[in-house]
Amino acid sequence: MTEPANKIASDLDIIEAIKNYDSKAEAAHSLGMAPKTLYNRLNLMKQKQPEEKRPESYKHDKSVQRFFISSVVSNAPLHKKGFKAVQVMCNHLGAQQVYIPVQYDWQDVKQGREDPSYPKQVADCLLSSDVELNKHVNLMGSVPIHATVVNPLTGMTHVAKGKSAIFGHPQIAMQSIATSKFKIPKLLYCTGAITEPRYTRSKAGRKAQDHHDIGGLIVEVSDDRFHVFEIRINDDGSFYHLTNKYTTNGVESYSGVSGVVLADEHVDGIDQHVVNATYTDEDSIIRTFNPEYVVHHDFHNHTADSHHSRNNVMTRIIINEMGASVVKDELDYGFNFMRKTTVEGTKNVMVASNHHDHLTRWLNEFNPHRGDVRNVLFYHQLNAAVIEEYVTTKKNIEPYEMYCKNWHPDVYENCKFLSRDEEFEIAGIDCSNHGDGFTGQGGFLRTGKRTIIGHSHSPKLDKTLRVGGCCSNDLGYNKGLSGWLATHSIIYPDGNQTFVHIIDGKWRL
C-alpha cells in the first residue's frame, strides 16, 4: 500500500511549495496533500521554529528631530554606495540612523545551515523594539514582517493603536487610516531597505525582488507634528531629498523638480492653510520645488448645481445663502485662482476628472425652463460654444476645457487639458489618470507601470501605484471618520517620488 504523500513530504518540501504557489491550497495540491494536512504540518513547523535572533543596539536620542529609517535583510549585502550617500545626508541634516533587522531565510536557520547576520556598518543602529518618536508616531521595531510578504501593511492598522506607525520591510509602502477629520492623521509606513535584494529563485522570491526598494524614510518630528519623506536610492548611490541631491561625494543643489502632482483641489472648498502651504507661503511647496509641471485633479468641484445635491432642499438653500449657486461664478473663481497661483515657467496639466465631468452632465440635464434663472444665459452660451467648436473643427472638446479656452484664454495658453484616453508622463511616471474609471486601483497595479492618480482623497502608496489626497478635509458630503489628507506627490528629475503631507498647515519642520 502506497504511503500517503503527507508523510513523505519533508518540511523543506512544504516550504518550497509555499514559495512557488499563490495559495496554500495550491501548494498542498502540488504535494498530493489535503489542504488541512498542510495547515497542520505548518503549525507543527512553527512550534519547532527557533526563536528569531533579532539584534538591538540602537540608542534613541529624544533631542534629535530628524531620522533616517530603513531596514536590513539578514545575510544580504549592504548597498555600499547608497549607504555612503546616506551618511552624507545624515551629516548634512543632523539625522540619526535607525535600521530594523528583517530575517529572511528562517528555514535555513531552523536547519542549522546559517545564522542571521547583518552588515557590520549598521551594527550600532539596529532596532528590534518599539520607539516613540513623538506622541503621534511610533517606530515598530518589534514587529518582524517577512521580506517576501506582498502587502506588508495588511492587518497592521491596529498595532500602534491611535498613532501613526513605521514598520521595517524591504518595500516602501504607505496608507492613510481613517480618523476624525479634526485630528492629526494616522499613517502607516514601511521603510524599504539599505541592503540589496537577496531572494530565492521562486515565485515568491521574484515578486519580492521586483518590489524591493533600496532606500528608506526621512522622518521629521517636533512635539506636536511629524513629517515623512521617502528616499529611493539609485544604482550609483545618489538620491534626492527635497531641495538637495545627495551622492557619495557630497551634497548638490538642483534647479527644480520635474513635477508636482497635487491632491484633489476642489478649489471652491479648498482649505486656506492648504492654499498657503501649497502656493502662497514664502516656503510653499510650489515656490520651494519650482516644478516644470503642476498636475491638477478635480480642480473644479461644481458645487453650484451638482447632481449630487440638486434634489436636497436644505443643501440648495445653504448654497444659495452662500451666494454659490451660479455655475459661471464658480468656474471664474477657479480659473482666477489658477491665474494667481501659477508660477512663471510652470505648465499646468489638467487631468480629466469626475468633478470636471459634472459640468458636462449639468449641460445635458439643465432645463432652461425650470432651472435657476441665474444660470440660463450661461447654459446657452456654453452649449453654443461647444457645438460651434465641433461644427467648425470637428473636435469634441469637453465643456470644462471649452470654458477655459473661450473665457480665460490667457490661462488656457499655459494649460494642457488631458482627454480620458490621452497618455502623459513626467520623468517616466504616468500622470494621465484620475482614478475614477472602471479598473479601480488594482487595475493600475496590474499594469506594472509607475502611476500617480487621485480621486479617493486618502493617500496611499502600493508598489508602483501612488494615490494622492484631498485639499479639504470637509466637502460637505464626507461625514465621520476618514483617511483624507492634503497629500501631494513630488516627482524628482530621476523619476523617483515622495509624498508631501500638509499637517497643521505645514509640510515640513
CORKA-V772164 format. One record per pair of residues at least 12 apart in sequence whose C-alpha atoms are under 6 Angstrom apart, sorted by sequence separation. I is the first residue (numbers start at 1). J is the second residue. D is the distance in Angstrom with one decimal. If there is no record, write none. Layout:
# CORKA-V772164
i->{I & I}
j->{J & J}
d->{D & D}
This chain:
# CORKA-V772164
i->{129 & 130 & 175 & 197 & 217 & 457 & 488 & 128 & 129 & 175 & 217 & 454 & 457 & 487 & 127 & 128 & 174 & 217 & 450 & 451 & 452 & 453 & 454 & 487 & 174 & 216 & 450 & 452 & 470 & 471 & 486 & 173 & 215 & 469 & 470 & 486 & 173 & 215 & 469 & 172 & 214 & 215 & 435 & 469 & 172 & 214 & 434 & 435 & 468 & 172 & 194 & 304 & 433 & 434 & 435 & 468 & 169 & 171 & 192 & 193 & 194 & 304 & 429 & 430 & 431 & 434 & 164 & 166 & 168 & 169 & 170 & 192 & 193 & 304 & 429 & 163 & 164 & 165 & 166 & 167 & 168 & 169 & 170 & 192 & 304 & 164 & 166 & 192 & 191 & 458 & 99 & 100 & 137 & 139 & 140 & 191 & 458 & 5 & 6 & 98 & 99 & 100 & 136 & 137 & 138 & 139 & 140 & 457 & 67 & 71 & 137 & 66 & 67 & 68 & 69 & 70 & 71 & 72 & 73 & 74 & 67 & 69 & 71 & 72 & 73 & 74 & 257 & 259 & 266 & 267 & 256 & 258 & 259 & 261 & 262 & 264 & 265 & 266 & 256 & 257 & 258 & 259 & 260 & 261 & 262 & 264 & 265 & 266 & 256 & 259 & 266 & 360 & 171 & 100 & 171 & 74 & 75 & 170 & 171 & 74 & 75 & 104 & 170 & 74 & 293 & 292 & 293 & 294 & 295 & 296 & 297 & 301 & 293 & 298 & 300 & 298 & 148 & 58 & 349 & 350 & 352 & 57 & 58 & 347 & 348 & 349 & 350 & 351 & 352 & 57 & 58 & 100 & 352 & 427 & 57 & 58 & 56 & 56 & 56 & 353 & 71 & 79 & 79 & 78 & 79 & 77 & 76 & 77 & 70 & 72 & 70 & 71 & 72 & 76 & 70 & 72 & 70 & 69 & 69 & 68 & 68 & 67 & 67 & 85 & 66 & 66 & 65 & 82 & 65 & 81 & 85 & 85 & 85 & 84 & 20 & 20 & 19 & 270 & 271 & 270 & 263 & 263 & 264 & 265 & 263 & 264 & 263 & 263 & 263 & 262 & 261 & 261 & 260 & 260 & 259 & 273 & 258 & 258 & 257 & 258 & 257 & 230 & 229 & 227 & 176 & 175 & 174 & 174 & 173 & 173 & 180 & 179 & 178 & 179 & 178 & 178 & 177 & 176}
j->{141 & 142 & 187 & 209 & 229 & 469 & 500 & 141 & 142 & 188 & 230 & 467 & 470 & 500 & 141 & 142 & 188 & 231 & 464 & 465 & 466 & 467 & 468 & 501 & 189 & 231 & 465 & 467 & 485 & 486 & 501 & 189 & 231 & 485 & 486 & 502 & 190 & 232 & 486 & 190 & 232 & 233 & 453 & 487 & 191 & 233 & 453 & 454 & 487 & 192 & 214 & 324 & 453 & 454 & 455 & 488 & 190 & 192 & 213 & 214 & 215 & 325 & 450 & 451 & 452 & 455 & 186 & 188 & 190 & 191 & 192 & 214 & 215 & 326 & 451 & 186 & 187 & 188 & 189 & 190 & 191 & 192 & 193 & 215 & 327 & 188 & 190 & 216 & 216 & 483 & 125 & 126 & 163 & 165 & 166 & 217 & 484 & 32 & 33 & 125 & 126 & 127 & 163 & 164 & 165 & 166 & 167 & 484 & 95 & 99 & 165 & 95 & 96 & 97 & 98 & 99 & 100 & 101 & 102 & 103 & 97 & 99 & 101 & 102 & 103 & 104 & 289 & 291 & 298 & 299 & 289 & 291 & 292 & 294 & 295 & 297 & 298 & 299 & 290 & 291 & 292 & 293 & 294 & 295 & 296 & 298 & 299 & 300 & 291 & 294 & 301 & 399 & 211 & 141 & 212 & 116 & 117 & 212 & 213 & 117 & 118 & 147 & 213 & 118 & 346 & 346 & 347 & 348 & 349 & 350 & 351 & 355 & 348 & 353 & 356 & 355 & 208 & 124 & 415 & 416 & 418 & 124 & 125 & 414 & 415 & 416 & 417 & 418 & 419 & 125 & 126 & 168 & 420 & 495 & 126 & 127 & 126 & 127 & 128 & 434 & 168 & 194 & 195 & 195 & 196 & 195 & 195 & 196 & 191 & 193 & 192 & 193 & 194 & 198 & 193 & 195 & 216 & 216 & 217 & 217 & 218 & 218 & 219 & 237 & 219 & 220 & 220 & 237 & 221 & 237 & 246 & 247 & 248 & 248 & 202 & 203 & 204 & 471 & 472 & 472 & 468 & 469 & 470 & 471 & 470 & 471 & 471 & 487 & 488 & 488 & 488 & 489 & 489 & 490 & 491 & 505 & 491 & 492 & 492 & 493 & 493 & 498 & 498 & 508 & 459 & 460 & 460 & 461 & 461 & 462 & 481 & 481 & 481 & 482 & 482 & 483 & 483 & 483}
d->{4.5 & 5.6 & 5.9 & 6.0 & 5.6 & 4.0 & 5.2 & 4.4 & 4.2 & 5.4 & 4.7 & 5.4 & 4.7 & 5.5 & 5.6 & 4.9 & 5.5 & 5.7 & 4.6 & 5.1 & 4.7 & 5.0 & 4.8 & 4.4 & 4.4 & 5.2 & 5.9 & 5.8 & 5.7 & 4.7 & 6.0 & 5.5 & 5.2 & 5.2 & 4.8 & 5.5 & 5.0 & 4.4 & 5.1 & 5.0 & 6.0 & 5.2 & 5.4 & 4.7 & 5.1 & 5.7 & 5.0 & 5.8 & 5.8 & 4.5 & 5.4 & 5.5 & 5.7 & 5.1 & 5.6 & 6.0 & 5.6 & 4.5 & 5.0 & 5.0 & 5.6 & 4.0 & 5.4 & 4.6 & 5.5 & 6.0 & 4.6 & 5.9 & 5.6 & 5.7 & 4.0 & 5.9 & 5.5 & 5.6 & 5.6 & 5.8 & 4.7 & 5.0 & 4.7 & 4.8 & 5.3 & 5.6 & 4.6 & 5.4 & 5.2 & 5.7 & 5.8 & 5.0 & 5.0 & 5.0 & 5.8 & 5.7 & 5.3 & 5.8 & 5.7 & 5.9 & 4.5 & 5.7 & 5.5 & 5.1 & 4.9 & 5.1 & 5.1 & 4.5 & 4.9 & 4.9 & 5.2 & 5.2 & 4.8 & 4.7 & 5.5 & 4.6 & 4.7 & 4.8 & 4.8 & 5.0 & 4.4 & 5.0 & 4.7 & 4.9 & 5.8 & 5.9 & 5.7 & 5.9 & 5.8 & 5.9 & 5.8 & 4.9 & 5.8 & 5.8 & 5.3 & 5.5 & 5.6 & 5.9 & 6.0 & 4.8 & 5.9 & 5.0 & 4.9 & 4.8 & 5.1 & 4.6 & 5.0 & 4.6 & 5.7 & 5.2 & 4.9 & 5.3 & 5.5 & 5.8 & 4.7 & 5.9 & 5.9 & 5.8 & 5.1 & 5.2 & 5.1 & 5.3 & 5.3 & 5.3 & 5.9 & 5.9 & 5.9 & 5.4 & 5.5 & 5.0 & 4.8 & 5.0 & 4.6 & 5.1 & 5.6 & 5.4 & 5.9 & 5.4 & 5.8 & 5.5 & 5.0 & 5.9 & 5.7 & 6.0 & 5.8 & 5.2 & 4.4 & 5.7 & 4.7 & 4.7 & 4.7 & 5.3 & 5.9 & 5.7 & 5.1 & 5.4 & 5.9 & 4.8 & 5.2 & 5.4 & 5.0 & 4.9 & 5.4 & 5.6 & 5.2 & 5.8 & 5.1 & 4.3 & 5.5 & 5.5 & 6.0 & 5.7 & 5.0 & 5.5 & 5.8 & 4.4 & 5.9 & 5.8 & 5.2 & 5.5 & 4.5 & 5.6 & 5.2 & 5.7 & 4.7 & 5.6 & 5.2 & 6.0 & 5.6 & 4.6 & 5.5 & 3.8 & 5.1 & 4.4 & 6.0 & 5.0 & 4.4 & 5.6 & 5.5 & 4.9 & 5.1 & 5.5 & 5.1 & 5.0 & 5.0 & 4.6 & 4.6 & 5.0 & 4.8 & 6.0 & 5.9 & 5.6 & 5.1 & 4.6 & 5.8 & 5.0 & 5.7 & 4.8 & 5.0 & 5.0 & 5.6 & 5.6 & 4.9 & 5.2 & 5.7 & 5.0 & 5.8 & 6.0 & 5.8 & 4.4 & 5.4 & 4.7 & 5.1 & 5.6 & 4.7 & 4.8 & 5.4 & 5.4 & 4.1 & 4.0 & 5.0 & 5.3}
